[in-house]
């Protein structure tokens, strides 16, 4: 028996869950195809356990980049969620909308209707903000956005050190003013990870017109230039799940371009090389790959104030037990509770450097610094000019795609990263940190010259796990665009892409919030509704940005 619905969504991630909720709410029938399984269990639901799910093949596609020539040929991890909630179920739960100017840039590059005035109402519709700036933030949406308790004195030292260094303070970087230092926001609610699955998908599945199917999507089925369904493997057999109205790919910036190419949409020569019949020759499919790189600037602590005291079997058991039985304690936060957004130099009108502060010296894979007590700032540039690509390894849908970021391929990247390190050191050198700083763990006080810093960057820069841009949105007559401003795939009827792959350029900060916003906005396009009325709230821009860095 053929399964069919009005809309078939591939991928139960940040955008896919939001669309499922809005489409089902409007009365349309929706089938969501997800290869991964349940998000039940403490590894995903306990915020402080965030280093576990992104390192578990059960929840992650397990992709790696090709050797990166500018990073000592290292192959970097590219975690993508393979579970309901997608990457919102394995990410660090940091909530950043991005800067207003990011979206104005999208609009100016051909994504008409995606300026800040256009997307702000969608951010408000999706949010239930706890403590955000009135008028700028939503208060009754499905997505709870909270702040950690900030009990550790190091969180306050970081913000105060930023102020002492001459930067501003912002009480809500997701409100009027992003630039400055202040509390960091998280998608955590009542002590649990508030993923897109918890916020959107689970409520949607309570409706009779929304169904989740566990299956592996192989390609979009296109007949006479129109997408009519999705070929999947389910229970060892192939079948086609049919869409009466439209197919929507929301499978990530890695898997959405892969699925388009497997379906005959992409650079014609590349498709033919893999024996795939060309349906639409779109050279932009898989191109324009962007990401954020970051470094961990780590300091040893002179007193036992960090989380290191819990970094042992007994400590973790205590934190886990408290969270399991009460939903409270250290386990109920991602521990990213202070943030900073600054400009790298005068003449840049909005921040291009982001800080995540963490009161322990540890890596994303959970390996702790050998030093014991310490703390760190994750820091990296926001708008690298380097671009990579996602391409097919073979015509076999089961084969991993080829992921090449070309990190640090633009000379400006090197200056920006050195500037990140030097500005972070200056912040850690302020009076507010005097009671806490013992010495610099990494890069280490001896690493000072441009050449020494470049060696450190080559060996230690890590992905912040924000890949995007591989199905770029633009005007229908733009040869490099993949989707038009309504997220319709150019050259094919009845097919859209709605996830971080449609970003024309990467946004300031973490990508979960803008990905969910894309799902919210595209759901209105799918339903043929007028977009929400635009809102002309003007963001704060440093009045003397042309002449001063802070």
JOWO-V598043 format. One record per pair of residues at least 24 apart in sequence whose C-alpha atoms are under 6 Angstrom apart, sorted by sequence separation. I is the first residue (numbers start at 1). J is the second residue. D is the distance in Angstrom with one decimal. If there is no record, write none. Layout:
i=I j=J d=D
i=I j=J d=D
This chain:
i=5 j=29 d=5.3
i=8 j=32 d=6.0
i=59 j=83 d=5.4
i=355 j=379 d=4.8
i=386 j=410 d=5.4
i=5 j=30 d=5.6
i=354 j=379 d=5.7
i=354 j=380 d=6.0
i=353 j=380 d=5.7
i=257 j=285 d=5.7
i=353 j=381 d=4.6
i=257 j=286 d=5.2
i=352 j=381 d=5.6
i=353 j=382 d=5.6
i=473 j=502 d=5.0
i=352 j=382 d=4.8
i=471 j=501 d=4.9
i=472 j=502 d=4.4
i=470 j=501 d=4.7
i=471 j=502 d=4.8
i=472 j=503 d=5.7
i=473 j=504 d=5.7
i=468 j=500 d=5.0
i=469 j=501 d=4.3
i=472 j=504 d=5.0
i=468 j=501 d=4.7
i=469 j=502 d=5.4
i=469 j=503 d=4.8
i=469 j=504 d=5.7
i=54 j=90 d=5.3
i=53 j=90 d=5.3
i=147 j=185 d=4.9
i=136 j=175 d=5.3
i=146 j=185 d=5.6
i=147 j=186 d=6.0
i=132 j=172 d=6.0
i=146 j=186 d=5.4
i=219 j=259 d=5.5
i=145 j=186 d=5.7
i=50 j=92 d=6.0
i=133 j=175 d=5.7
i=145 j=187 d=4.9
i=219 j=262 d=5.7
i=220 j=263 d=5.4
i=219 j=263 d=5.1
i=36 j=82 d=4.4
i=37 j=83 d=4.9
i=36 j=83 d=3.9
i=306 j=359 d=5.2
i=307 j=360 d=5.4
i=306 j=360 d=5.3
i=143 j=199 d=5.4
i=142 j=199 d=5.2
i=298 j=361 d=5.9
i=308 j=373 d=5.3
i=306 j=373 d=5.6
i=306 j=374 d=5.9
i=304 j=373 d=6.0
i=12 j=84 d=5.4
i=13 j=85 d=4.5
i=301 j=373 d=5.3
i=12 j=85 d=5.5
i=13 j=86 d=3.7
i=301 j=374 d=4.5
i=12 j=86 d=5.8
i=14 j=88 d=5.9
i=300 j=374 d=4.2
i=299 j=374 d=5.4
i=299 j=375 d=5.5
i=97 j=174 d=5.9
i=298 j=375 d=5.8
i=298 j=376 d=4.3
i=297 j=376 d=5.4
i=297 j=377 d=5.4
i=296 j=377 d=5.7
i=296 j=378 d=4.6
i=295 j=378 d=5.6
i=295 j=379 d=5.5
i=294 j=379 d=5.2
i=294 j=380 d=4.3
i=293 j=380 d=5.8
i=95 j=185 d=5.3
i=95 j=186 d=5.0
i=94 j=186 d=4.6
i=93 j=186 d=5.3
i=93 j=187 d=5.2
i=290 j=387 d=5.6
i=289 j=387 d=5.4
i=288 j=387 d=5.5
i=289 j=388 d=4.6
i=288 j=388 d=6.0
i=289 j=389 d=5.0
i=287 j=389 d=4.5
i=286 j=389 d=5.3
i=286 j=390 d=4.5
i=89 j=195 d=5.5
i=88 j=195 d=5.1
i=85 j=195 d=5.9
i=85 j=196 d=5.1
i=85 j=197 d=4.3
i=84 j=197 d=6.0
i=274 j=394 d=5.8
i=274 j=395 d=5.2
i=382 j=508 d=5.6
i=302 j=436 d=5.2
i=301 j=436 d=5.3
i=302 j=437 d=5.5
i=191 j=327 d=5.0
i=301 j=437 d=5.0
i=302 j=438 d=4.5
i=191 j=328 d=5.9
i=301 j=438 d=5.0
i=300 j=438 d=5.2
i=300 j=439 d=5.3
i=299 j=439 d=5.8
i=191 j=332 d=4.3
i=299 j=440 d=4.4
i=300 j=441 d=5.9
i=299 j=441 d=5.1
i=298 j=441 d=5.3
i=298 j=442 d=5.2
i=297 j=442 d=5.7
i=46 j=192 d=5.6
i=47 j=193 d=5.5
i=45 j=192 d=5.3
i=45 j=193 d=5.0
i=184 j=337 d=4.7
i=183 j=337 d=5.7
i=184 j=338 d=4.7
i=183 j=338 d=4.4
i=184 j=339 d=5.1
i=182 j=338 d=5.7
i=183 j=339 d=5.9
i=182 j=339 d=5.6
i=181 j=339 d=5.7
i=181 j=340 d=4.2
i=180 j=340 d=5.5
i=180 j=341 d=5.3
i=179 j=341 d=5.0
i=179 j=342 d=5.7
i=295 j=461 d=5.0
i=294 j=461 d=5.6
i=294 j=462 d=5.4
i=293 j=462 d=5.5
i=293 j=463 d=4.5
i=294 j=464 d=6.0
i=293 j=464 d=5.4
i=292 j=464 d=5.4
i=292 j=466 d=5.8
i=291 j=466 d=5.0
i=291 j=467 d=4.5
i=290 j=467 d=5.5
i=290 j=468 d=5.4
i=17 j=196 d=5.9
i=21 j=200 d=5.5
i=35 j=214 d=5.4
i=218 j=397 d=5.4
i=289 j=468 d=5.8
i=29 j=209 d=4.6
i=30 j=210 d=4.8
i=31 j=211 d=4.9
i=32 j=212 d=4.8
i=33 j=213 d=4.9
i=34 j=214 d=5.1
i=35 j=215 d=4.9
i=289 j=469 d=5.2
i=29 j=210 d=5.9
i=31 j=212 d=5.9
i=32 j=213 d=6.0
i=33 j=214 d=6.0
i=34 j=215 d=5.9
i=35 j=216 d=5.0
i=288 j=469 d=5.4
i=289 j=470 d=5.1
i=14 j=196 d=5.2
i=18 j=200 d=5.6
i=288 j=470 d=5.3
i=17 j=200 d=5.5
i=21 j=204 d=4.8
i=155 j=338 d=5.6
i=287 j=470 d=5.1
i=17 j=201 d=4.9
i=286 j=470 d=4.5
i=148 j=333 d=6.0
i=24 j=210 d=6.0
i=285 j=471 d=5.3
i=148 j=337 d=5.5
i=284 j=480 d=4.5
i=349 j=545 d=5.5
i=284 j=481 d=5.7
i=284 j=482 d=5.8
i=347 j=545 d=5.8
i=346 j=545 d=5.9
i=347 j=546 d=4.1
i=346 j=546 d=5.4
i=346 j=547 d=5.4
i=346 j=548 d=4.6
i=346 j=549 d=4.2
i=345 j=549 d=4.7
i=280 j=491 d=5.8
i=253 j=468 d=5.1
i=253 j=470 d=5.8
i=16 j=250 d=5.4
i=8 j=243 d=5.6
i=7 j=243 d=5.4
i=4 j=241 d=5.6
i=6 j=243 d=5.4
i=3 j=241 d=5.2
i=4 j=242 d=4.5
i=5 j=243 d=5.3
i=6 j=244 d=4.6
i=7 j=245 d=5.8
i=4 j=243 d=5.6
i=5 j=244 d=5.9
i=6 j=245 d=4.9
i=7 j=246 d=5.1
i=8 j=247 d=4.9
i=9 j=248 d=4.8
i=10 j=249 d=5.0
i=11 j=250 d=5.1
i=7 j=247 d=5.9
i=9 j=249 d=6.0
i=10 j=250 d=5.5
i=11 j=251 d=4.5
i=10 j=251 d=5.8
i=248 j=495 d=5.8
i=253 j=500 d=5.7
i=246 j=494 d=4.6
i=247 j=495 d=5.0
i=248 j=496 d=4.7
i=249 j=497 d=4.7
i=250 j=498 d=5.2
i=253 j=501 d=4.1
i=246 j=495 d=5.7
i=248 j=497 d=5.5
i=250 j=499 d=5.1
i=162 j=427 d=5.9
i=161 j=427 d=5.6
i=226 j=492 d=5.7
i=225 j=492 d=5.5
i=226 j=493 d=4.4
i=227 j=494 d=5.2
i=226 j=494 d=5.7
i=227 j=495 d=5.7
i=161 j=430 d=5.4
i=161 j=432 d=5.2
i=157 j=432 d=5.2
i=48 j=331 d=4.7
i=47 j=332 d=5.5
i=48 j=333 d=5.6
i=47 j=333 d=5.2
i=48 j=334 d=4.7
i=47 j=334 d=4.9
i=51 j=364 d=5.7
i=51 j=365 d=5.6
i=51 j=366 d=5.6
i=66 j=403 d=5.9
i=65 j=403 d=4.9
i=66 j=404 d=5.5
i=65 j=404 d=5.8
i=111 j=473 d=5.9
i=111 j=474 d=4.8
i=176 j=539 d=4.9
i=177 j=540 d=4.9
i=110 j=474 d=4.5
i=176 j=540 d=5.7
i=110 j=475 d=5.1
i=112 j=485 d=5.8
i=111 j=485 d=5.0
i=167 j=550 d=5.4
i=72 j=458 d=5.9
i=71 j=458 d=4.3
i=123 j=517 d=5.9
i=106 j=504 d=5.9
i=102 j=507 d=5.7
i=98 j=507 d=5.2
i=99 j=508 d=5.8
i=98 j=508 d=4.5
i=98 j=509 d=5.8
i=96 j=509 d=5.7
i=96 j=510 d=5.6
i=97 j=513 d=5.3
i=118 j=534 d=4.7
i=97 j=514 d=5.8
i=117 j=534 d=5.0
i=95 j=513 d=6.0
i=117 j=535 d=4.7
i=117 j=536 d=5.2
i=15 j=499 d=5.5
i=15 j=515 d=5.5
i=19 j=519 d=5.1
i=14 j=515 d=6.0
i=15 j=516 d=4.6
i=18 j=519 d=5.3
i=14 j=516 d=5.1
i=18 j=520 d=5.8
i=15 j=519 d=4.0
i=19 j=523 d=5.2
